[in-house]
């Protein structure tokens, strides 16, 4: 019996990762290989066309501006929420975690329409502020800009950051903090010198993840701004619509977007591993 159990555990250790490997191959390796094949069609001319396209550079710049803004805003607010969650009682924490999970259930289109109905040119908040002298046209047009997209993206990225960082705050050993304050350190100084050393890897990982998500998603941006703002995912969408069928250029853009998102995640992982 014991020998059979040990043999079974050995098989699990040896082949337990096989399902994950198959899933990775089917859902990532094969699609990526198909993109490379499509991009290299016609002698790889699509790479030269994309390199000469001025819209691509503008789209990459706007995509990075949106991703960095949304990622930084989401991480900053999510950090405060995670800290607040860790200090709540179990009952309050249960309700707050359930509320935080609600935005994660909405699609990008639902979030976009909600922002239009609330902050658009005829939105409730816009009309309310217009009664106090605000310019409804200027205020309502804000959500259709990069700044508005940053706020809309942050709406569903903030809960993700808070849920990621909550375990780090909840499991933080506060005894070194108390010892530092007992020895005369100010609370803010104790948090920076003691707690931050333990928390910053989790914060950086959360920032990299939400930044990569903001870099690659497009549903909210498509519903809010359409194709008025040059962004890499929207440029891909534009080349696939309106009767255009140049799949080789779309494949090149897909490879570029995949590489950018991977680089953002890899930078965070590399910094944390060198800690």
Secondary structure, 3 states (H helix, E strand, C coil): CHHHHHHHHHHHHHHCCHHHHHHHHHHHHHHHHHHHHHHCHHHHHHHHHHHHCHHHHHHHHHHHHHHHHHHHHHHHHHHHHHHHHHCCCHHHHHHHHHHHCCHHHCCHHHHHHHHHHHHCCCCHHHHHHHCCCCCHHHHHHHHHCHHHHHHHHHHHHHHHHHHHHHHHHHCCCCHHHHHHHHCCCCHHHHHHHHHHHHHHHHHHHHHHHHHHHHHHCCHHHHHHHCCCCCCHHHHHHHHHCCCCCCHHHHHHHHHHHHHHHHHHHHHHHHHHHCC
